[in-house]
C-alpha cells in the first residue's frame, strides 16, 4: 500500500509565499523599516540603513495617504475645492485654503473687504496655534514625554472651541471663499478670545518649565538634527524648520496677504538650527499669534458689522441672503458661487500655514472648473530633511528629528 | 531671536527692477520675460535650460518652491515651470520667477535640475510618476507617492479621465 500525499508542500520552494522572499544583506549594514504602522511615524515609512545604531542612509517612503487632490481639483467646481483642500490639514484648515482663495482672487482681480481680511487672519492665527499645539503634543510623545502630549492636546481644545464659536465648525471650517469669508464675528467672541489668550500665555510658561527647560528633554533635543543656514536654503525647507536655522522668511512678512500688513507682530527667528530651536520657534510663534488675535478682535469690535464679502457678489445676492446675514451674521453660500466661472488666467499664491509655506498655482480656461491646480504643501517640502539631515544620527534621534520638523503625512501626500 | 522686520508690500517698481536684472543676466538665453499674476515667467529653450538655471541660482534664487507641470494636450506639449525664489536675499524673496520650458508630450524627456537646486529633487520624482517625464541625470528617479502600476497610468495627464460612478447619470 502506498501513501500519497495530497496537497501540502512538496519541495522547499513550495514553502515560500510570494512576496516573502529573503535576501542576504551586506555585512554590518542593516535595513530597518520604520512605519507605516505608527512606531512614531503613522502613514509614512522611513527606510533606514544602520551601522550599529548609527543611521547611514534614510529614505522617506511617502504616499500612504495620497488622495489625488490635484487631479480631483481638476474635475470639481472652484468652490468645491475649498472643502477638499482643507482635508490636507484639518486643524489648520483656514491657513491651507486661504492661498487657494488668494489665487482665485488674483485671477478675478478682486480684493475682499477689510472686515473679511481681518476675519480670515483671525481664524488663520487660531488655526496656527491649534496646529502648533498638535505638533507639540506629537513631538512630546515621540520623545517619551507624555505630559506634554496630554497638555498640548487639552489646550488645543481651547483653540478648537474658539474656532467653533467663530465659524460654527470645530475643524474643516470652509471659511474663506473668493471675495470674503463665510461668517461675521459673533457678539460674545471678543471676551472669549481675550480669555483664551490670557490662558494660553500662562500655559506657555508652564510648557517651558516642564518641557523646553527640562534637562532630560533638552539633552535629547539640543544639537540634534542640526541644519545649517546654507543647507536649509539649499534644501528649501519651510516654516519653523527654516526659521530655526536663521532664515528670515515667512510668507506673512515677505508677501503680506489679508490683514498681515496692518497688524503688528514679529517673526521669531533662531540661529541654532537644532530640534530645540525648532520647538522654541513654535512657542514664540504662538505668542505672536496671540498678539494678532487680540489686535484683530479689537479691530473687528471697533468697526461696524457688514457682510464680509466683496460687493461684486453681495450686491447681486437675493433678499433672503441679506435677511439671514442680519439675523445670524452668516453669509449663506451664494448660489452664483456654485457655478462661478473664473476668467481665463494663471495665478500663483503663497501663504504661511503652521508648518510652513504652502503654494498654489491655479490655471483657468474660463470654465467653472480649474484646468490645473498645483499644490505644494509645507510637509512635502520638508520631507527632504529625512534624506539629507538624518544620516549620521543615531536611531534614537530619528523620532526627535521627525517630531521637531512636525512632519504631517496627510498634508505631505495631498 | 532676530527682531525688527518691517512689512513691505510688493510694488510694481520692485518687480520691474528684477525683470530688468533677469534680462540683463540671462541675455540672449531667454525667449521672453513676462509678468504674471504672482510670478515672473521666464521662457527659455529646452537646450539652454540648465545654463539659465545656473545663472538664476547665481543671481540668488536659491530654492524652488514648486515644480509645476501643465498638460496642454491640444498643443501637444507639457509646460514645465520651475518656480524659484530666494531665502538668503531678502529683496528677491518677495519675487517668484518661473523658469519655463515646453517639452514634447509624446517624448517627455528633459535634463534634471536637481544637481543645481537640491530642493527640486523630490518634486522631480513626483512629476516623473504623475506625468511620466524622464529627468535625465536625476540621481534617484523612482515614484514618490504612487505605487508603480498606478504611476504607469500617468494620472495627472489629460489622457487620464477620472471615472465617476454612473448611478445618477443616465
HADDOCK unambig.tbl for C-alpha pairs under 7 A between the chains (distance, minus, plus):
assign (segid A and resid 62 and name CA) (segid B and resid 144 and name CA) 6.43 0.50 0.50
assign (segid A and resid 62 and name CA) (segid B and resid 145 and name CA) 5.49 0.50 0.50
assign (segid A and resid 63 and name CA) (segid B and resid 144 and name CA) 6.92 0.50 0.50
assign (segid A and resid 63 and name CA) (segid B and resid 145 and name CA) 3.90 0.50 0.50
assign (segid A and resid 63 and name CA) (segid B and resid 146 and name CA) 6.16 0.50 0.50
assign (segid A and resid 66 and name CA) (segid B and resid 145 and name CA) 6.83 0.50 0.50
assign (segid A and resid 71 and name CA) (segid B and resid 156 and name CA) 6.08 0.50 0.50
assign (segid A and resid 106 and name CA) (segid B and resid 37 and name CA) 6.63 0.50 0.50
assign (segid A and resid 233 and name CA) (segid B and resid 62 and name CA) 6.50 0.50 0.50
assign (segid A and resid 233 and name CA) (segid B and resid 63 and name CA) 6.51 0.50 0.50
assign (segid A and resid 233 and name CA) (segid B and resid 87 and name CA) 5.93 0.50 0.50
assign (segid A and resid 234 and name CA) (segid B and resid 62 and name CA) 6.26 0.50 0.50
assign (segid A and resid 234 and name CA) (segid B and resid 63 and name CA) 5.98 0.50 0.50
assign (segid A and resid 234 and name CA) (segid B and resid 117 and name CA) 6.84 0.50 0.50
assign (segid A and resid 234 and name CA) (segid B and resid 118 and name CA) 6.11 0.50 0.50
assign (segid A and resid 234 and name CA) (segid B and resid 119 and name CA) 6.25 0.50 0.50
assign (segid A and resid 235 and name CA) (segid B and resid 118 and name CA) 5.68 0.50 0.50
assign (segid A and resid 235 and name CA) (segid B and resid 119 and name CA) 4.48 0.50 0.50
assign (segid A and resid 236 and name CA) (segid B and resid 63 and name CA) 5.27 0.50 0.50
assign (segid A and resid 236 and name CA) (segid B and resid 64 and name CA) 6.81 0.50 0.50
assign (segid A and resid 236 and name CA) (segid B and resid 119 and name CA) 5.13 0.50 0.50
assign (segid A and resid 247 and name CA) (segid B and resid 87 and name CA) 6.48 0.50 0.50
assign (segid A and resid 247 and name CA) (segid B and resid 88 and name CA) 6.90 0.50 0.50
assign (segid A and resid 249 and name CA) (segid B and resid 87 and name CA) 6.44 0.50 0.50
assign (segid A and resid 253 and name CA) (segid B and resid 7 and name CA) 5.90 0.50 0.50
assign (segid A and resid 254 and name CA) (segid B and resid 93 and name CA) 6.66 0.50 0.50
assign (segid A and resid 254 and name CA) (segid B and resid 94 and name CA) 5.36 0.50 0.50
assign (segid A and resid 255 and name CA) (segid B and resid 9 and name CA) 6.80 0.50 0.50
assign (segid A and resid 255 and name CA) (segid B and resid 10 and name CA) 6.97 0.50 0.50
assign (segid A and resid 255 and name CA) (segid B and resid 94 and name CA) 5.87 0.50 0.50
assign (segid A and resid 256 and name CA) (segid B and resid 9 and name CA) 6.45 0.50 0.50
assign (segid A and resid 261 and name CA) (segid B and resid 7 and name CA) 6.10 0.50 0.50
assign (segid A and resid 266 and name CA) (segid B and resid 3 and name CA) 6.64 0.50 0.50
assign (segid A and resid 266 and name CA) (segid B and resid 5 and name CA) 6.90 0.50 0.50
assign (segid A and resid 268 and name CA) (segid B and resid 1 and name CA) 5.88 0.50 0.50
assign (segid A and resid 268 and name CA) (segid B and resid 2 and name CA) 6.60 0.50 0.50
assign (segid A and resid 269 and name CA) (segid B and resid 1 and name CA) 5.13 0.50 0.50
assign (segid A and resid 269 and name CA) (segid B and resid 2 and name CA) 5.49 0.50 0.50
assign (segid A and resid 270 and name CA) (segid B and resid 1 and name CA) 5.22 0.50 0.50
assign (segid A and resid 346 and name CA) (segid B and resid 37 and name CA) 6.63 0.50 0.50
assign (segid A and resid 347 and name CA) (segid B and resid 37 and name CA) 4.77 0.50 0.50
assign (segid A and resid 347 and name CA) (segid B and resid 38 and name CA) 5.97 0.50 0.50
assign (segid A and resid 348 and name CA) (segid B and resid 37 and name CA) 6.28 0.50 0.50
assign (segid A and resid 348 and name CA) (segid B and resid 38 and name CA) 4.93 0.50 0.50
assign (segid A and resid 348 and name CA) (segid B and resid 39 and name CA) 6.42 0.50 0.50
assign (segid A and resid 349 and name CA) (segid B and resid 38 and name CA) 6.10 0.50 0.50
assign (segid A and resid 372 and name CA) (segid B and resid 70 and name CA) 6.77 0.50 0.50
assign (segid A and resid 374 and name CA) (segid B and resid 68 and name CA) 6.41 0.50 0.50
assign (segid A and resid 376 and name CA) (segid B and resid 66 and name CA) 6.22 0.50 0.50
assign (segid A and resid 413 and name CA) (segid B and resid 145 and name CA) 6.82 0.50 0.50
